Structures are given as structure tokens and as C-alpha cells.
Amino acid sequence: MKNIITIIGATTLLFASCNKLDQIPKSTVSKEAVFNSEAGLKLYTNSFYTLLPTSNDILKGDNMGDFVARKDVPDFFRAGAFGPAQSTGWTWTSLRNINYFLENNNSSSVSEAVRNNYNGIARLFRALFYFEKVKRFGDVPWINRTLSTNDELLYSGRDPRALVMDSVLNDLNYAIENISAASEATRTRITRTVAQALKSRICLFEGTYRKYHTELNLQSTANRWLQEAADAAQAVINSNLYSLANITDIENGYRNLFISTSVNSETLLCIAYSQELGVFHDANWYYTSATAGDRLSFTRKFINTYLRSDGTPFTDLPDYKTQTFMSETKNRDKRLNQTIRTQGYTRINGTQTVNVPPQFSQTYTGYQPAKWVNPDMGLDGGSRNASNIPIIRYAEVLLNYAEAKAELGTLTDEDWANTIGQLRKRGGITGGLSTKPTQADNYIRQNYFPNISDPVILEVRRERGIELALEGFRFYDIIRWKRGELFTDTWNGMYVPALNTMMDLNEDGVNDVYFYTERPSNMQSGVIYINVAPEVNGQPNNMILSETNKGEIQWMNTIPRVWNDRMYLYPIPLNDLTLNPNLKQNPNW
Amino acid sequence: MDEEGKALKDVSVTINGTAAGTKTNDEGRFTLHSNASQGSITFSYVGYKTEVRTFSGNAQINLVLTADKKALDEVVVVGYGTQRKANLTGAVEQITDEALKNRPLTNLSQGLQGLIPNLNLTPPDGRPSTSATFNVRGVTSIGQGGEALVLIDGVEGNPALINPQDIASITVLKDAASSAIYGARGAFGVILITTKNPQNEKLQINYTSNYSIKKPTYIPEFVTDGYTWASMFNEAFASWNNYASYPQNVNKTLPFSQEYLQELKRRSEDPSLPRVEVDPVTGQYVYYDSHNWFKDLYKSNTQSIDQGITVSGKSNRTSYLLSGHYFNQPGLFRYNSDDYKMYNVRSKGSLDVFPWLTVSNNTDFSKVIYHIPMNVGETGGIWRNIVAEGHPMVPLYNPDGTLTYSAAYTVGDYAYGKNGMDYDKNIFRNTASFNARFFNNALNIKGDFTYQITNNDETRRRVPVPYSRIPGVIEYLGNAYNDMRVIKRSTEYIASNLYGEFEKKFKRHYLKTLLGYNYELSTYKRVGTERNGLIYADAEDLNLALGESMTITGGYEQWNIMGGFFRVNYSYDDRYLLEINGRYDGSSKFPAHERFAFFPSISAGWRLTKEPYWNISRDLISDLKLRASYGSLGNGNISSYVFQEQLSLSKMTRIIEGVQNPSTSAPAVLPAGLTWETATTANFGLDLGLFNNKLLINADYYQRKTINMFTTGPELPAVFGAASPRGNYADLMTKGFELSVSYRDRFLLAEKPFNYNIRAILSDNKSTILKYNNSRKLLSDYYEGQTLGEIWGYVTDGFFVSEEQIRTSANQSLFLSTAAGVWRVGDIKFKDLNNDGVIDYGDNTVNNPGDKVIIGNSSPRYRFGLNLSADWNRLFFSAFIQGVGKRDWYPSRGANTFWGQYNAPYGHPPVSQIGNIWSEDNPNAYFPRYTAYLAWTAGGVLREVQTRYLQNAAYVRLKNIQLGYNLPDQWLRKAGIKGASVYVSGENLYTYSPMFKYTKNNIDPENVSESDQLLGDGNQGDGFNYPMLKSVSFGLSITF
């Protein structure tokens, strides 16, 4: 008996001493504390918002678009520079975060409707996550739970695109059914309407992808997705919660959408910035720095697609190829003058308003973007912009609607007038607003989409390029339209009628640029001198003129860009393929 | 004669206060003639205690000199006790305050560098607040990491904040056997700092004062002539752009054109022209200066003052010691100076309550205040910012006194003087202890209790900087910042020890045992607040921040440990020595079932010279001891709570509904199991005393195997969605040695003894990964078989010499020598080691590294130190030389001090590059064709690590040299002064490094480390950090 007491006593003592070394963290929370209240669910779902595009994804997102020249050739298009060893994007941390939420959001302390609302948000983000993965890699494994370190799914193969996208559609539909809010004033939260708009984007992508990428053998399902896209866009339109903004301000209305610190009726979802909170993006720096950034400039081939203000194609003019910058930028769709620097473009330097021409230290073609750039030059060096960046604009919903309907062949004149017509009207275009086009535009067709004969589809694509330029859509638009060859187009710039001539691009009486093959001895202050000799010091020159002594600027022909149909999908990164050979590489990589 | 009755020859005999002196003869006899009828005679002989005898008249003096076994009888502080040096069996090294004397130290780690072999201190920069990590014997763990445990008077403390003058001795316990008693925290060595105790019966007051003049060891010498700079900039820029475009701006702040360049030339030829004008078209200032921004940045020198006073005494039953210390080093920066101040107060006292019981108390307060100026234009250190925007053509001020745009980004912000951080750190500590002695002192029971609170506060203010580009128009830089941040951190720490020691000697057997218990609890709390909207730029309190952006963050961590420990020492005849240590340790940082672990160790020594059959003369080999030890220790240096599933909260950057919301996300995947990392050390040592212990040699060789290091798990496919849970997966082996050799002797110089002492130390260590989860041996991570620090790179094959050679050489298109991918004569050519016609990195694995090979190693190797000291006739002199024998450095991306404009075109070219840049006339130059971005941009051909530019950053440095004079007693006695000395001391006065061949005096070999870490992430470029300082100081020490 005595021994037993001793043992019990000793054990108790031992336990007591063990317990003394128990420490509970206090600056973090337990799972229960999070999932037992709506506040906790909201706290957790906030972490999903990092999946939304960043400012870089949007305002720099077109740096691989076919319509921009830049300071260097992206490795993706450089022969031999990109392969499985360089590929990235096979990261799955966000998915685990979402699945962990869905697995644990089952506390009876929270009502089912509330839980479903947050599950809806989680599943919307899961759809977005998978949309990005499918866009990039095609087939991917569908995973809807958190994996353990010995889970068989870790080493299984990829699931077919059709299965994954059906699951994405399920997630989208669940989100639309269960998210309670229809709108939110600051346009920074996911709502049911935002979910519908995203659905239209995703379904349009999938529908057109299946339609044009016949190698998938999914053409027969394309229309179902296009119809889903049209219906989702229709739902947003019918909600009457949103409309095009600044429609009467033809001169500045379009541009103001991108430099405004307040939200407008057109924004469904945006990234918010704030001077007060000290949260900024770096649009001005990116688009005006002579050293940092990609120094994006539009190609002339794309600038040519902007219509004349009467609604007729600029490229119908017989002399359109030899028009100077000064003349070609007049009497056009006003969005041109709000997208790039042209005559009358001014900025604020300190307190002075100054005329600012395209600067050849920042542009290679002459068509220098102005779209995201705040006029205040004080914001140029560093992250200083506080304007909102739209993630989804109502204009995109209209374009999604028009494109889905056009692809389905069901776009009516009324549809045209309510979508493209509205957008063109805001651009100050006066003609062709109420009836859909009946004649295919030769320029667009020959230069961009030779396989499309439908005039409506051609016009919708023109419109989408112009309206959404520099908003991060272009690369994947080209991919889904299966027109990768466009990425190898010559990067061409403005027409230079003669060498050794001063040019005043914005006609403010101050000379801006001077092209030469032999450097002049006397140089004028403020003028940028550019050598366009075919060779410099025995090496090919990066900037030349198409006809040597005159013609269009051609930039960076020295590094050829290549396209191969395998590039419609990114390769699985080498490292990941090595870890799990069952993934199998995408074709021809 | 000596203790054994043998006659001693050459004993020096002098009559005090006179020049009379002689030496003993072969029979040990001497005769001295003197006019004095009485006085005292000093007998001194190396290796023996000096004796003083009084005489009167013609008396005969017989004297037995006892061997001075100071070196061997020296008592060494060890864990929870002391030990005779002669009986040490572990690897233990001790130095005394002598080594720190008369040196103007901003903190202790600077003073200890190079003094103890394999106590490796590598300061990352020269900031007064910088304290090097205390590392013992090399790389500890690549998992949890770990540093040596530093104990001050037996309790963990911060060596950076201790008063250097309070230190009596510093002991380093290097092997497992000697540090095992500290269990889980002693896995990587223990440093025991012991503070001074009262020495004298009488009241003694010691006052010391030191005044130092300090300046950087090296200030980089850059091209500052505006025109030269600008033409180099123009060339580097154009070359990168294939000579097809020319710069329009110098980075962000200065417009540039060819016409401007021509104008700079004209003005450089005609210096009478004004250096600032206003452009009539733009209305902006145009600058034509040749400005040296470093002259604005640094004062020509700064001074530090060090004052200390110690009052101590003893009586029958009490003893006391009070010390105060004040150190003030005004900053080196000319504007917004980085002032550093340290205050220390210590009070120690003890009372013999009973003959068998002593109670003591030790109170210590330390405070450090440090101000750091900062820039708001760009984050990061000023050094990087000067390179980015401090263009020589632009002055600091415009003619109207406003700052220039370049200045606002750089030194102008300092001149404006509002932006910066203030650190305020203080430590209060009190240790109360008792010592009870029983059975004729055979049994000692000791106990202590310590309470320590550390406050580490930080205040940061950022406001926009006004500048002007157009006369009369003020603009502001850093609009995003107008805020104040206050962080309060406090750590409360209690520690208590209770231990008993029993010591018994019977006949030739000696036994000492120690048994004890230790408990420690540490609680860390943090509050951080930040708010913007300061109502004016000088606001100093959060109340004046009224903005919308508010952040309040908390923080908490608590851990506790408990352990029982023992030590048994046994020796037979002082000949065979044995020591066994062990500790049973428990830590809250491990899950319940892994919480406790037992760490044993054993060590033994054999004193050969004590063997009866040892018959080599003691005059030759005086003492020889062999030592060996073996033991394993757990590394408890792991962050708290890693085994618990927790969701952490953070504030989002993204604004949702107008605010930056908090968010939380899925917790990290927990490790399946978590246990102690274990470090097992085997140590072999040799202690040798020669020539009556005049020459002492200590040598140690060790192997330390760290197993079960807590590192990354086996690589999992990415679909897992989280980092592979860390676990006890990796093993590491570190091998090294220590050697210290000292020689002391004396001779008579002008009939006065000249004592001298030489001590040289050398140590090394090398670590190899034995096990690591990197099955493919990717070079981007650790891998099995890797020697830590190794540098992989390409082999440079000179420069291209002809177009023909460019065409026929291996394809280098993975790299860039111009933006357009064009290669020219004078560009870097790599060797195609695998002859596949392409220069590349293969799979970036050990087995397929393409053309890469191991070209060097960045770990410092063969650290050495050399101490010389001498005294003669009241003069004393010492010199201390310290260095690193081998270390490779590849200048990183951004390391402008090395790369100049090869980095970014707007960088500053070092003058040392001039004349060493490739051109057709100079094809054998060190640097290639002058081209910007090569060391900066991804793929840039100089950014790729390669043999040609690998620098040998070994160095040797005259760390300290001093000369002093002890004032004659007779001068002082009248003033009631017991002793006084004056000295002059120089710190870091001379340095040599093989890399100076190319870097000249641009960079100190200890500054080649990463960029400033207080203001940036350390990745802005090697060398962009606070300079090392050299100093000359004058000091005095008076004892009353």
C-alpha cells in the first residue's frame, strides 16, 4: 500500500513538473477560435483576396501582349531561352488554404446560411485559382481537400481539362447561389454580381478556347460555355447595379477611369489604393522611367486599328501607311488620345502644366502609353500612385457579352448598340453605333485574324483590344483565339518621313526627336537624338527604319521572337515533373 | 635556490630605488655593494614568484624562491564553479581583463575578436551598436541554428551591454564535456563572463578615462570629377545599349543629354564658370558640380569619451563594489548624427551572516541609446542611396539653400534631419545568492535567484523631405511617409539555481562532486504601434500622429526550462584526471513526450610529467598533459510553439472596404515528430609547458557532429500546397583545431628588468553536410557532402580577343554583355568545361553542374591572433594583431564599391578601376569592356560568379597597439594616489588584405559582408554598410 502511494505520489509529481513546462501561445489563435464565429470566417476569407490580381497583373499585365514593343524580348519568345527549366506557376499554396477553410467551416455555432456565404466566397476563389492553372497548363490535378504528406494524390497524374473546368463551373455556380451580397459600395469585396462577372470571363475563355483549339476535340462543348458566358454577363447587365461611367466626357472620360481615386458606376471590383493609408502602386514609375520597367509602347500595327471619329476604319485611308505621327493621331477614336501621348497631352510639373510629347527615352515606337499615368510628375519616381485599379469593369462585361453572342452567332443589332455601340460612343465615335457591321474589315482580317470571316467577331475583337488595352487581357486573348503567330510580328513604330529632321511630335513648338545615321555635331537641348543606322560599331542596330532612310521605326529585330504551337500551354516546370513524373509534360516541350 | 634546494642561476637582484643590481652565479650566490645601509632588495626570476626582502647593513640574505605556477595554479572559471587550470580536462580557455585594458571599446565583442582561438566573432559592420554573434568552433546547426550561451556571473546575459571595465575574466567552454552542465543551451559552447570582485581590504577607488579620435578605416575613393564621372556613365550606358541609345537621365533625379555632357566638359576646362544655372526653357536648375558626397556624409572624425569609476573594499564580514561607466560616441554622420551612448551601473555586495553562510547581491543596470538616421526617398542604407542618386554633378544645396533633388534622396535627408530611428535598450538585473559552507568547507551549498528585465524600445519617424528643382518651387520626397512607429519590447527573465559541491582529498585521491537544479522562465511581450498623419515634421510623440493608417500589433512568447545537473571530478595524484558531467534537461519548446532528455559527457586527462618514470628535465619539459573528452548535448535553441497548430494574424496590404483588414490563413503543417538536435563533440587536447613553463602550448583538435537538425522535410510535389513539414532530418560534421602558444621571459635592459610576453593563437574549422533532404543535390540548397561556404562559379577564360573568337567559342547566350545580347571584343569569355559548346549550369546539380565548378569558399578560415606585450621601467607596451588566413569573396549584385558602374551606370566608379579597364590599348586590364549592368541585371556576365573576380578577403590587422607609462610612486604619494598610468592606444590602425590589389583602400575586408541590416534587407549589395572605425585614444587610470 505504502509503495502504491509512493508511486502515485511520484507520478503526480512528475506530471506536475511536466505540466509546468506547458506553454500556450497567446499571440496566435487556435482553429476553433476562427471557425466558431462569423467574424472568424471573415477574417480567414480575407486571406483569399491575395489571389485577386495585383497591380502588376493588371497595369503591367500586357507586357507580353502582341501589341506592345518593349525594351527587351520576353524570354518566353526568345529562341532557346524558355523551357521546362525556366517555367514557373506550379504553386498550390493558395488552394490548400481554401480547402482547409472548406474542410473546417462546419461549426454549429455559425448559421448555415452564413457558413454557405463564406463557402461561396471560398469556392469562387477556388474557381479563380483553377482558372489561372488551366489557362497556363491545360490539364491539372483537381484537388478539393488538404493533402497529407503521404497522400496518394501527391503523385497521381493530371485530370482532364473538361473535368477540371466542370468543377470550376460548379464552384462558380455555388458561389453565385450562396454569396449573399449583391453589391458593395467600395467595390473591393466579392459579391454575387462580381461572381457572375467573373463567370462570364471564365466561360468566355473556355468557350472560345474549345472552339478554336480543335486539338482538344472539345469543339462540341464550346457553345455550352459561350452560352454560360452570355447568360452570366446578361445577369450582371440585368442587375442594373452598374453602368458605363463618364459617358458624356468624350475628351477625358475614358482616361479618368484609370487615374481616379474614387470608384464609379462602372467598377465591379477594384484594387483600392489610398494616400491616407499610405498604400500605393507604381504606374507612373513603370510608364515613365527611362531605366526601370519594360518601357512598353504600342506597335503601329495596333494603333492603326483605332477607328476614325466617324466610325470608319483609319486603314481605309489610302495613305495611312505614310501618315506622320502628327497627322495620324488626329480625328480618331478619342480613346487613342487617352491611351497614348498625343498632341495636347499635358502633365503637371510642380505647379506648372506642361506639354509632354512621347519621349524616346521612354518609348521605342512613339506610341507611349498614357492610360494609367497620373499627370502629376511628382509621382513618377517610385510607388506613389493612389488611384484605384479596376479588376472588373462593366465595359468588360459588355465585351464578354458581345463576344459570346457573336461567337454563338446570336448577336442582334440591339445587342450591338447596347455593348460596342455604347463603348464607341464614349470614345466620341459617331458612326456605326446602332447596327452591327456587315462587312469584314480587311485590315483586321489580314493583319490579325485571317481565319475569321464573321465581320461581327472581327469588330468585337478590335473593340476588345482597344477598350481593354493595357489591362492585362491581351496575352490570353491571343492564346484563346489561337493566334500565337501574332507574337512574332515586327515591333513597328511611327513613320519617319526623313532622316536628319527635327520632329515636333505634339506640335507645341518645341522639337522632340531627331533621327540620324550620322551624329550631328551640334545638338539641341531637349531633343532626343536617335541613331537608326543599320549597324553601329559593326553590330546590327536595335532601332532602324523600314526603308533605311525613312519609313516605320523597327525595334529590336536583332533578337528574333519565335512562336510554336506548343506555347499555347506552358511547360510543367522541370522540377515538378521530376518530383512527380506522372504529371507528364505538355506536348512538345 | 628553488624549492627542491637546487641553486638558481641568473636570478636578478636589485636594490629598490637605486640602480644597483646584479645576478646570481652558478651556485646561486650573489653579492651586492651599495651605499645604502638599509632598504629593500627585489629578487626576480622567470617562472618564480618575485620576492622582496628588507636588509640593513651587511646582512646575508638566504632565500628560497617558490616556483610561480601562476600559469598552472591559475583558477579557471567553469560551469557552476572553478577549477585549477592544471586539472582541466575539457577544452577551456580563459582570458583576463588584461586583454581588454586601455582599449576604447563600444562593446565587448569588438574587444574579444582574435583573443581566444575558435571564439569566432565576425562583426557584420562597424556600427557602435553592432555586436557580433558569439560563435564557438564554427557552424553549429543549419536547422535551428544556435550560438554560444553567454553567461554573466552565471546567468544568461547580453554581452553587448556589459561594462567592459567590470570584467574580471572571460572563459570559453568549447567542448561538450565542459559545457554539458548547461545542457540544452550549451550545445554550441558557453562563454562565462565573470565580473570583478573587491580585492583589497582598504577602500580603493579606481578612475579611468579615455578619449578617442575615430574615423573610418577606409572611405571608398570614387571618381568625383563631374565630367569624368558623366563621360564614364555615358560610356557604360551606351555600351550596354549596344551604342544605339544614350542616356536621357541619370537614374531618377538628374536629366542627362549629350549636350549636357559637352557642357560639363567645357566647364571642367573653365572652372570659373558657375556650377549651377537655371535652364531658361524648363526653369529647372542645371548642375555642373564635382561633388564628393562622402564629405557631406561623414565628419572628418568623431570622438568618443569613456569614463569609469570603481569603488571597492572589504571588511571582516562584508565586501562591496560599486562601478559606474559612461561611454559616449557622437555619430560619424555629419548630419542627423548617429549618436551612441552607454551607461552602466553595478553594485555588488556580500555579507558573512555566519561564519558558514555568506549572502551576496549583484545588481546591474545598463542602458544604450542609439540614433539611426534614415532615408525616406528609398528604403535601405545611405551608402546604397548615395550610389543610386548622389551624383557628383549635383551639390547638396541649391543656391537658395533648398535641398537638391539628388540630396533629398541621399545626404539631404540627413541634413533635413527629421527621419530616423531611436533605439533605447536597457537591462536591469539583480541576482541574490547565498553560499553555505559545512564540514570544514568540504560541502558548499549555493543558491541564487535572478530577475532580469530587458526593455528594447524603438521609435521611428518618417516625414517627407522638401527639395527644389525649380527656383521657388518646393516639392516633397517620400509623400507616402508621414508617420511614427513606436515599438516596445520587454523580456522578463527569471533564473534560479540551487547546487551543492562536495570536495574531499584523501591521500592521493581527490574527489569533487556537484549536484544542482536549475529553472528558468522567460516572457517576451511586444506592443507595436504605427500611425501616419504627423501634424508637423518635428513631432516626437504618437499623440501628434492623426492619420487614417493605424497599426497596432502585439507579440508574446514564453518559454521555460528546468534541469538537474551533476559533475564528478576525480583525480589520482594530480596525475590521472577524470570528469563526468551530465544534465537532465526539460524544455517547454518540445511536445510533452519529447520534453525531457539526458545529456552526459566524460573527459579525462593524463599529466605525464607527474609520472614517477618521467625523467626529462623540467627545465626542458615542465609540464605535459594529454586530454580527451566526449559528450553529447541537445540543442534546445528552437522557437517556441513549433509543435502546436496555430493560425497567425496579420494585417493585409490590400485595402478592403476602405481599411487594411487583418487576415488569417491555414496553419503550417506540423512536423510529424519533433525532437532535440544533438551535437556530439569529441575533443583531444594537449597542454605543454617548456623551459620552466616559459613556453606554453595548448592544442586541441575536435570533431563535432550535429545530428537530427531541424530542417526542411523531403521535397514534396507542389500540389501538397505547403512547405514540406520540417523535421529532424539533417546531419552536419564540423572539424577543427585550436592552437595557442605563449612565451614569456625577461632580461635586463639598462639594468632594469624587461618583461615580455608573446602569445599567438590559430584556429580553424570546417563543416560538411552529412545528411540533408536534397536527393537530387540541387546546388540551390544544401546537399550531402557539401562543404559549407563553398562557392560555385564559372571559370573565366580571359576576354574575347577577336570577332573570330566570339563566333567560334562556346555559346554564351545564357548571359548578357549588352542588352541586345551582342558580344564584343573585350567581353568576358567563360571556359566550356564540359566541352558541349554551350556555357550553362546544366541541371544546377552536383552531378550535372554544366560548366560550373567549386571556385572558392566564403567561410573565414585560419583565424589568428598575435599578442605582444612588454614592460620596462614603468613603460608598458602591447600590440595585438588579428586576422583571417583564408576567405573568398565574390562581390554581390549591387556591390558598387567593387563593381562601380559595371553595376548600374549611375553608380560611382572607384578610382582604383581607372587604368584597369579593358580597351584596345589596354587589353590586359583586370576589368572588361566598360559596360553598365553587367554585375546588376539577371544574366549579366559579371553577376555570374566566376574565378576572375573572386577576391581573396583574407586579412591581417593591427587591432590594437598601446604604449603607456606608470607614474612614479613618489610623485603620487603626496596626493594620496596609489597608482596612476597614462597611455596612448591605437585601434585598427593598419590592415592588409590581398584583395587590396584590386580594391585598393576602398573597402575594409570586414565590410565586404552584406548591406546594412538595420535599414534594409541586407541584399542591396555587399559593402553598403557602416564602416569599420579606427581610432587613436589617450587614457588615464588612477587608483586612490
Interface residues (C-beta under 8 A of the other chain):
Chain A: S17 C18 K20 L21 D22 Q23 P25 K26 S27 T28 V29 S30 K31 A33 V34 L43 Y44 N46 S47 Y49 T50 L52 K71 D72 G80 A81 A85 W90 T91 W92 T93 S94 L95 R96 N97 N99 Y100 F101 P141 I143 T146 L147 T149 D151 L153 L154 Y155 E184 T186 T188 R189 I271 A272 Y273 S274 Q275 E276 L277 G278 V279 F280 S289 A290 T291 N349 G350 T351 Q352 Q359 S361 G378 D380 G381 G382 S383 R384 V510 M523 Q524 S525 G526 I528 Y529 I530 N531 V536 N537 G538 Q539 P540 N541 N542 M543 M556 T558 I559 D576 T578 L579 N580
Chain B: N241 N242 Y243 A244 S245 Y246 P247 Q248 N249 N251 K252 T253 S257 Q258 E259 Y260 Q262 D279 V281 T282 G283 G377 E378 R469 I470 V473 E475 Y476 N479 A480 Y481 D483 N532 G533 G547 E548 S549 G554 G555 Y556 E557 Q558 W559 N560 I561 M562 G586 S587 S588 K589 A592 R595 S640 Y641 Q644 E645 Q646 L647 S648 L649 M652 T653 R654 I655 I656 E657 G658 V659 Q660 N661 P662 S663 T664 S665 A666 P667 V669 A672 G713 E715 L716 P717 A718 V719 F720 G721 A722 S724 P725 R776 E803 S813 A819 A820 G821 V822 R824 D843
